[in-house]
Each structure stands twice: as structure tokens, then as C-alpha cells.
Amino acid sequence: MNTTLGSPPAYVARPPDAHGYVAYSDEEHRVWHTLFSRQRQLLPGRACQAYLDGIEQLRLPANEIPQLPAINRVLRAATGWQVVPVPALIPFQTFFELLASQRFPAATFIRRREALDYLQEPDIFHELFGHCPLLANPAFAAFTHTYGQLGLAASPAQRVYLARLYWMTVEFGLVQTEAGLRIYGGGILSSPKETLHALSDAPRQLPFDPVEAMRTPYRIDILQPLYFVLPDMQRLHTLAREDLLGHAAEAQRLGLHAPLFSPKPTPAGLEAP
């Protein structure tokens, strides 16, 4: 989720030229190749078919960072979406405005080699490899569009609950298929450790319920202890038609569940808020 988290970003997005292209270095292309190659080996039999279909539609290259104009030609034809360059982190308001207009934000930087396995800021690999293939899927694209529209209408308190729903679906969602449990969340699909962890016996895997998802705390810097499982990808299509702000109000009334993780460590010399 490409939104501000209260601390300055460690990376700066690369400005595209007048044609929408970014001049990446050879080392940046090599980082993409490393990330792409290891995930492509892991995802068969683990990623949902809609994602695998989307990655074939996009024709993501293995050896270089894709350019947004090429991605957009495919997405516009498939679902009317496009990807737009943004800074490393953006305000919630901007995030919802973009989704509501069928524009998906992508920061045009890639992680450094020493940060291959974890990055707090969502980079171009996370956005293009993790999320964009499913934006070619009508059910996923429709849900993401509706989510953005609702986010614009939501109060600041409601947006916190919508953020949890997004985290438990678009970022870290699983889906049940005829072939078994599969991954559709971009936060999982772009992480080798999370890909193996999510389908193992270590975390809890619960049937999806929007109110329960909104009541579930999460941390961004750990392997997730809990995943919600859709019965099928069409559940996102029906979810887009539900009263999500009503679900948020119900989640707020019921209160948060106890977290399944320890508090985030406080850096030395700082007091926890």
C-alpha cells in the first residue's frame, strides 16, 4: 500500500522523461532480474491462475525493469487501468484519488541489492510484479476501483479500517481454488519468504470476512501471522458491491482483535508513543 507511514522514505522515485520512460542503471536492471527470476521459480503451483494469466498478458521482461507505457498499453485494453509514477510514499487522499480514477500508483525506484528480501517502501518490483498482473483481471480491477471511490468518501477513522481490508486482500490475500490454496496478494507474490510462509502450516488461514479483516491488526515488517482466504476471485466482485463503509462502522463498534504478534521494537533512545 503506497501511502505515507510517518517517516521519511529511504528511496527517491526516478522522474520519467517526456515519453514516460525512466533511465535505469545496469545495476538496477540486474536487481530486477534477480527479484524476477527467483519469484518466477516459486510461483507456479502457488500463485492463483488469474495472476499467472495476467503476468503472461503483461509480458514482463526478465532482464530489465519494465517501462510504464508498455504496461499501460496492456492494462488499458484489458480493464481500462493504467499505472502512474509517484513518489516513494503518498498521502492516503492521493492514493484513493488515483484508484478512484483507475490509476495505480507505482514509485519508480527499485530496492538496493542489500535490501532484496524486505523493503518498507513499495518499490517498482512490488508494484509491477506483485500487483499489476491482477489489474488485468476484471474482478480484481473492479474491486480496486470501487475501493478507491469509497476511500474518497470515507472519514479519516473509516480509512483506517479500509486500510486493514486492503492489507488483508490486495496485499496479503489468499484464495481457495479447485487446485488448492493459492496466492493473489501482491505483498506475498513479490516476496519469496512470504510466498513460502503463507502456504505453510505456520500462519493461521481463516475464511474471508470483511468485518473480521477490518478488525485484525497487522505489522508491515514481519511475516504475517494470519491470512484471510477468499472462496474464489469473484468474491472480490461481490465485495465491491457491499456496504464497505457499513462494514467499517461495524468493525469499529466491535473493536480490534488482540494482535497475534509482539509490538514493534522501539529504536534505542526513543520512547514508544
DAFENMO-V127454 format. One record per helix or strand of 2 or more residues. SS is the DSSP state (a for helix, b for strand). FROM is the first residue (numbers start at 1). TO is the last residue. If there is no record, write none. Layout:
# DAFENMO-V127454
ss={SS,SS}
from={FROM,FROM}
to={TO,TO}
This chain:
# DAFENMO-V127454
ss={a,a,a,b,a,b,a,a,a,a,b,b,a,a,b,a,b,a,a}
from={26,49,68,82,92,103,113,124,138,156,174,180,186,192,204,210,226,234,244}
to={43,58,78,86,100,107,115,136,153,171,177,183,189,198,207,214,230,239,254}
